[in-house]
């Protein structure tokens, strides 16, 4: 996929200025901006995810922004299945694509591939977790080794989540997770894309993170969180794990002051940005680096 298309991947941490740079690039090249950020998928998170505003979306064509409901759990695999036809359409029309976001797994799917593992039913995942709790890690790992010896040997001690996932996949599909992950095909053909990372210096980035939280409060973050809380959604859903949801929900529940919620959200945003910086430095060392003016996006 991506043959004959002009594709640019623009990655970077939150508040680094990706969205502003994308708009400038789209204005200059006519590129269609395609979302590669897991939180900006959700219609319910326009403010908390700093999704492009209606005015910004009117300045250039945007795809896959605000297309999911908070009750719907999107994975990197599901995003891959959604973005593939978008890229095919743009390639057929000879239109440049600009994929913008901060979700590392999405860029990995594009350039290196992700395993197309079937969805595992909740009851199978819960059964694997219950088995782990009943047996303990050592006995659980021994049982997993019969089904997926590579995973049992590879997964670090104490990593309950990955151990139980490997068990659930093996039980549900009849095939080892290690075998699934060995079969990966990138969405984009080698040589069909250019990768860039917006990487401001850390002090500038952290200041931008703090300023973003202030803008979110002014733009209605509390109302957005209030609407999410009122729906009684499972807190394990990806949208409910967005930075700011837990912190502002605590304030709305009377558990903390607004000032404390704002400071907690600022800290969580800085922590998130730091993790993203580390991921892109480790996983995309060969991509061009742009200093960027930290800000929206």
Backbone torsions as a table, in degrees:
resi	resn	phi	psi	omega
1	UNK	NA	152.7	178.2
2	UNK	92.6	-4.0	178.7
3	UNK	-60.9	132.0	176.1
4	UNK	80.8	-2.8	-177.8
5	UNK	-100.4	155.2	173.2
6	UNK	-102.0	107.2	-173.2
7	UNK	-121.6	127.3	176.3
8	UNK	-118.5	132.1	175.7
9	UNK	-104.0	122.1	-178.3
10	UNK	-119.8	103.1	-174.7
11	UNK	-112.1	167.9	176.2
12	UNK	157.7	168.5	-178.6
13	UNK	-72.5	165.7	177.4
14	UNK	-60.0	144.8	177.2
15	UNK	68.1	17.6	-178.4
16	UNK	-87.2	-10.3	-179.8
17	UNK	100.4	15.4	-178.2
18	UNK	-60.2	-44.9	-174.6
19	UNK	-64.6	-41.6	178.6
20	UNK	-64.4	-42.1	179.0
21	UNK	-65.3	-37.5	178.9
22	UNK	-63.0	-42.4	179.2
23	UNK	-63.6	-41.5	177.8
24	UNK	-62.4	-43.0	-179.5
25	UNK	-66.2	-42.8	179.9
26	UNK	-63.6	-38.7	178.9
27	UNK	-64.0	-34.2	-177.3
28	UNK	-81.8	-34.3	-172.0
29	UNK	-111.1	-14.4	-175.4
30	UNK	78.9	16.5	-177.6
31	UNK	-69.0	150.3	171.2
32	UNK	-90.2	127.9	-178.5
33	UNK	-86.9	122.7	-177.3
34	UNK	-115.0	129.5	-176.6
35	UNK	-70.5	129.3	173.4
36	UNK	-128.1	43.3	179.8
37	UNK	-130.3	124.9	-171.9
38	UNK	-66.0	-27.9	-179.1
39	UNK	-85.6	-30.9	-178.9
40	UNK	-75.1	-3.8	170.9
41	UNK	-65.6	-30.3	-167.3
42	UNK	-87.6	126.6	178.8
43	UNK	-61.3	-29.7	-175.0
44	UNK	-78.5	-5.8	-171.7
45	UNK	-120.3	34.1	-178.4
46	UNK	-58.2	-45.9	-176.9
47	UNK	-74.8	-52.4	-174.5
48	UNK	-65.3	-29.6	180.0
49	UNK	-92.9	-1.5	-176.7
50	UNK	55.0	41.8	178.0
51	UNK	-63.4	148.3	177.5
52	UNK	-52.2	139.9	-179.8
53	UNK	-72.3	168.7	177.8
54	UNK	-59.1	-37.6	179.2
55	UNK	-66.2	-41.5	179.1
56	UNK	-67.9	-39.3	178.8
57	UNK	-66.1	-25.7	179.2
58	UNK	-76.4	-18.1	-178.1
59	UNK	-80.2	-21.0	178.5
60	UNK	-155.2	154.2	179.4
61	UNK	-70.9	129.8	179.5
62	UNK	-118.6	142.4	177.2
63	UNK	-127.7	145.7	174.8
64	UNK	65.7	30.6	172.6
65	UNK	-105.0	130.3	176.8
66	UNK	62.7	33.9	-175.7
67	UNK	-96.7	-8.4	-175.5
68	UNK	-115.4	150.6	174.6
69	UNK	-90.7	148.5	-177.5
70	UNK	-60.3	-24.2	179.9
71	UNK	-77.9	-7.0	-174.6
72	UNK	-105.9	122.7	-178.5
73	UNK	-88.6	113.3	175.7
74	UNK	-96.8	139.0	176.6
75	UNK	-111.8	173.1	175.4
76	UNK	-61.5	-35.2	178.3
77	UNK	-65.4	-41.0	179.7
78	UNK	-67.9	-40.3	176.2
79	UNK	-61.3	-40.3	179.2
80	UNK	-59.4	-41.9	179.7
81	UNK	-69.1	-28.1	179.2
82	UNK	-80.2	-36.9	-175.4
83	UNK	-79.4	-25.5	-177.1
84	UNK	-56.2	-51.5	179.4
85	UNK	-66.5	-28.8	176.2
86	UNK	-62.8	-47.5	-179.8
87	UNK	-66.2	-36.3	177.7
88	UNK	-63.9	-42.8	179.3
89	UNK	-63.6	-43.9	-179.3
90	UNK	-66.8	-39.0	178.3
91	UNK	-63.8	-42.0	-180.0
92	UNK	-63.4	-33.5	-179.5
93	UNK	-88.9	0.8	-178.4
94	UNK	57.9	38.8	179.2
95	UNK	-103.7	134.5	179.0
96	UNK	-68.0	142.1	178.9
97	UNK	-114.2	138.1	178.1
98	UNK	-124.5	103.5	-178.7
99	UNK	-90.8	121.0	-169.4
100	UNK	-125.8	132.1	176.0
101	UNK	169.1	-176.7	-178.3
102	UNK	-123.6	12.0	-177.5
103	UNK	-94.0	105.0	-174.1
104	UNK	-56.5	-40.3	-178.3
105	UNK	-63.6	-29.7	178.0
106	UNK	-66.2	-42.5	178.7
107	UNK	-69.8	-32.0	175.7
108	UNK	-65.4	-40.5	177.6
109	UNK	-60.6	-38.7	-178.8
110	UNK	-68.5	-42.8	-169.1
111	UNK	-103.9	-24.0	-178.0
112	UNK	-124.2	-23.8	179.1
113	UNK	96.9	149.9	173.8
114	UNK	-125.1	150.5	178.4
115	UNK	-67.3	136.3	179.5
116	UNK	-89.0	72.6	-175.6
117	UNK	-83.8	129.8	177.9
118	UNK	-58.6	148.1	176.3
119	UNK	-63.1	135.7	179.9
120	UNK	-98.5	125.1	-179.1
121	UNK	-56.8	149.7	-178.1
122	UNK	-57.5	-39.7	-176.7
123	UNK	-65.7	-31.0	177.2
124	UNK	-70.9	-41.3	178.1
125	UNK	-64.8	-41.5	179.2
126	UNK	-65.6	-37.2	179.0
127	UNK	-65.0	-38.9	178.2
128	UNK	-64.9	-40.9	178.2
129	UNK	-64.7	-40.4	179.4
130	UNK	-65.9	-37.7	178.3
131	UNK	-64.4	-42.5	177.9
132	UNK	-59.6	-46.2	-178.4
133	UNK	-64.9	-33.0	-178.1
134	UNK	-77.4	-41.9	-175.3
135	UNK	-85.1	-31.1	-170.1
136	UNK	87.7	162.7	-171.5
137	UNK	-63.6	-43.4	-174.4
138	UNK	-62.3	-49.2	-179.7
139	UNK	-69.0	-36.4	178.8
140	UNK	-64.0	-43.0	-179.7
141	UNK	-64.0	-36.6	178.0
142	UNK	-64.7	-40.7	178.4
143	UNK	-67.6	-40.4	177.7
144	UNK	-61.2	-35.0	-177.9
145	UNK	-61.2	-25.6	177.2
146	UNK	-71.3	-29.6	-176.6
147	UNK	-97.9	-35.2	-175.8
148	UNK	-147.5	77.3	-176.1
149	UNK	-60.2	-33.6	-179.1
150	UNK	-65.7	-43.1	179.3
151	UNK	-67.1	-41.8	-179.8
152	UNK	-61.2	-33.9	-179.4
153	UNK	-82.7	-30.1	-172.7
154	UNK	-85.0	-38.5	-172.7
155	UNK	-70.4	132.9	-174.9
156	UNK	-68.7	155.8	178.6
157	UNK	-59.7	138.1	177.2
158	UNK	84.7	-2.3	-178.2
159	UNK	-88.1	76.7	-177.5
160	UNK	-57.8	-41.8	-175.4
161	UNK	-60.0	-48.3	-177.6
162	UNK	-72.8	-35.1	178.2
163	UNK	-63.8	-46.7	-177.8
164	UNK	-70.6	-31.9	176.1
165	UNK	-64.4	-44.4	179.3
166	UNK	-60.6	-40.6	177.9
167	UNK	-65.1	-45.0	-177.6
168	UNK	-63.3	-42.8	179.1
169	UNK	-62.8	-45.8	-179.4
170	UNK	-63.1	-42.7	-179.6
171	UNK	-65.4	-42.0	-174.6
172	UNK	-76.9	-40.9	-173.5
173	UNK	-97.0	-16.1	-175.7
174	UNK	74.2	16.2	-177.3
175	UNK	-141.9	141.8	-177.2
176	UNK	-65.6	141.4	175.4
177	UNK	-57.3	-36.6	179.5
178	UNK	-60.9	-35.3	177.8
179	UNK	-70.3	-40.5	177.3
180	UNK	-60.2	-48.0	-174.2
181	UNK	-70.8	-17.3	178.1
182	UNK	-73.5	-17.9	-178.5
183	UNK	-103.2	89.5	-179.1
184	UNK	-126.0	136.3	177.3
185	UNK	-130.0	124.4	179.8
186	UNK	-65.7	148.2	177.2
187	UNK	-68.1	-31.1	-177.3
188	UNK	-105.6	137.7	178.2
189	UNK	-70.0	143.2	176.5
190	UNK	-55.4	136.4	179.1
191	UNK	85.9	-3.1	-177.2
192	UNK	-95.5	-1.0	-173.8
193	UNK	-142.4	160.8	174.9
194	UNK	-124.4	133.4	-178.3
195	UNK	-110.5	136.2	177.9
196	UNK	-136.9	145.5	178.4
197	UNK	-121.9	126.2	174.1
198	UNK	-83.4	118.7	-171.6
199	UNK	-137.1	80.5	176.9
200	UNK	-68.0	163.6	174.0
201	UNK	-65.8	155.6	-169.1
202	UNK	-62.9	-39.3	-179.3
203	UNK	-63.3	-42.4	178.7
204	UNK	-64.8	-41.4	-178.9
205	UNK	-64.9	-45.0	-178.9
206	UNK	-65.1	-37.1	176.9
207	UNK	-64.1	-38.5	178.4
208	UNK	-67.1	-36.3	176.9
209	UNK	-61.6	-45.1	-179.8
210	UNK	-63.5	-42.6	-179.9
211	UNK	-65.9	-34.7	179.7
212	UNK	-62.9	-42.1	-178.9
213	UNK	-61.8	-41.0	178.2
214	UNK	-61.3	-42.3	179.3
215	UNK	-65.8	-35.9	179.9
216	UNK	-62.5	-42.7	179.5
217	UNK	-62.4	-43.5	179.2
218	UNK	-65.0	-31.3	-175.7
219	UNK	-86.4	-1.9	176.1
220	UNK	108.1	26.8	-179.8
221	UNK	-58.7	-38.4	-178.7
222	UNK	-64.2	-40.9	178.3
223	UNK	-65.5	-37.3	179.4
224	UNK	-64.3	-44.8	178.9
225	UNK	-68.1	-38.9	178.4
226	UNK	-58.8	-41.1	178.2
227	UNK	-65.5	-38.7	178.0
228	UNK	-66.7	-45.9	-178.9
229	UNK	-61.6	-39.3	-178.0
230	UNK	-62.8	-21.8	-178.8
231	UNK	-80.8	-12.6	178.9
232	UNK	63.3	37.8	-176.6
233	UNK	-75.6	155.9	177.2
234	UNK	-61.0	123.4	-179.0
235	UNK	-64.0	-13.1	179.0
236	UNK	-82.1	-8.9	179.7
237	UNK	-65.4	145.9	-178.9
238	UNK	-54.6	-41.5	-178.1
239	UNK	-63.8	-33.3	-178.4
240	UNK	-77.0	-11.3	177.9
241	UNK	-96.0	2.4	179.4
242	UNK	-60.0	143.3	179.0
243	UNK	-57.8	128.1	179.1
244	UNK	106.0	-27.6	-178.0
245	UNK	-64.2	-54.4	-178.3
246	UNK	-63.9	-41.8	-175.9
247	UNK	-66.0	-46.3	-178.7
248	UNK	-76.1	-28.3	176.1
249	UNK	-64.3	-36.7	177.9
250	UNK	-62.5	-39.0	177.5
251	UNK	-67.1	-43.9	-179.0
252	UNK	-64.1	-27.4	178.3
253	UNK	-83.6	0.6	179.3
254	UNK	80.5	14.4	-176.6
255	UNK	-88.4	-15.8	-178.5
256	UNK	-156.0	162.2	179.2
257	UNK	-78.0	163.8	177.4
258	UNK	-63.8	-40.4	179.6
259	UNK	-60.4	-41.3	179.4
260	UNK	-67.6	-38.2	178.7
261	UNK	-65.6	-40.4	178.3
262	UNK	-63.5	-45.6	-179.2
263	UNK	-65.2	-39.3	178.2
264	UNK	-64.4	-38.4	179.2
265	UNK	-69.2	-38.3	176.0
266	UNK	-60.4	-45.5	-179.7
267	UNK	-64.0	-43.3	179.7
268	UNK	-64.2	-37.0	179.1
269	UNK	-66.8	-43.5	177.9
270	UNK	-63.0	-41.4	178.7
271	UNK	-62.0	-42.2	179.6
272	UNK	-63.4	-45.0	179.1
273	UNK	-61.6	-39.5	179.1
274	UNK	-63.0	-42.8	178.4
275	UNK	-62.7	-40.1	179.4
276	UNK	-65.3	-44.3	177.4
277	UNK	-55.1	-47.4	-178.8
278	UNK	-61.9	-43.0	-177.9
279	UNK	-62.1	-48.4	-177.2
280	UNK	-68.1	-33.4	177.0
281	UNK	-66.1	-38.2	-178.3
282	UNK	-78.2	-37.0	-171.0
283	UNK	-97.4	-20.2	-177.8
284	UNK	-130.5	49.7	-175.3
285	UNK	-63.5	-23.4	-175.9
286	UNK	-88.1	-8.1	179.7
287	UNK	-74.0	149.6	176.8
288	UNK	-64.6	144.7	179.3
289	UNK	-105.9	136.2	176.7
290	UNK	-118.3	129.3	-179.6
291	UNK	-62.5	-41.5	176.0
292	UNK	67.3	157.5	170.3
293	UNK	-106.9	103.6	-174.9
294	UNK	-54.5	140.7	-176.8
295	UNK	171.2	-143.8	-178.3
296	UNK	-59.2	140.4	174.0
297	UNK	91.4	NA	NA
